[in-house]
Amino acid sequence: MEIESITREAIETLLEAIESRDLRSVRRALHPTASWQNVPHPAAEGREAVIALLDGILCFSERVQWDVLRTSVDGTSASVERVDRFWLQGDEYAVACHGIFSVDIATRTVISVRDYVDVGEWRQRVSPMLSKMASRPSLDVVSAHLEAIKTGVPLTVAAHYALDATIECSASKVVGWDGIADYYAAVGTQPELRTLAWDFVESKGRDAVAVDWRLSAVGDTMRSGRDHYEVRDGRIIYLMTTLQLNAP
């Protein structure tokens, strides 16, 4: 009974992490050797491969909700019937799934998933929308990112970055999605960010965008600068911030 309780808890933790769209939480809920197979496709082998498999749909979605219809637990394995709901650009997409989950009891993490998905719904509706979002002009991607910054929600901001993205500012560098999510969680707590304003957003070619900005800091000091963005497949892969201190 204790083993089945651990199995159920580990699966629930993973599903909650997926619904949060926080790739850091998803990573913690997966075993290092985790695999995920969307039958009949080949399995993604290893935790980072599974993260890469889930990354696109989770980060492109504004909201994720996986409704569990029925769960049957047997030792370290469980059969989970559910409807996976994704909201992409305001529209809801629902996909019926039946997953076979296996759990590593020692680490209380999910070690394998074999998912039987409604392939017709995915191919007809979800896949075309993901392709559309991945092919957006770089200016649209960066503009959406700037709107996300206004929300003050770190995960909403981080969702616009690729897994291998880099942010550079002065002597500091942040590499990878997890670090970028941590970065925006930290800067998002600074009240001065509420005074951030953009002077203009300009396309610099197919994959690059420049943004001039102003930031009111403590006292009467005004900081300004220029951000250089590079975009790939609908996500930001590089951001270089150049600061100009004590701007008039």
Secondary structure, 3 states (H helix, E strand, C coil): CHHHHHHHHHHHHHHHHHHHCCHHHHHHHEEEEEEEEEECCCCEECHHHHHHHHHHHHHHCCEEEEEEEEEEEECCEEEEEEEEEEEECCEEEEEEEEEEEEEECCCCEEEEEEEEECHHHHHHHHHHHHHHHHCCCHHHHHHHHHHHHHHCCHHHHHCCEEEEEEEEECCEEEECHHHHHHHHHHHCCCHHHHHCEEEEEEECCCCEEEEEEEEECCCCCEEEEEEEEEEECCEEEEEEEEEECCCC
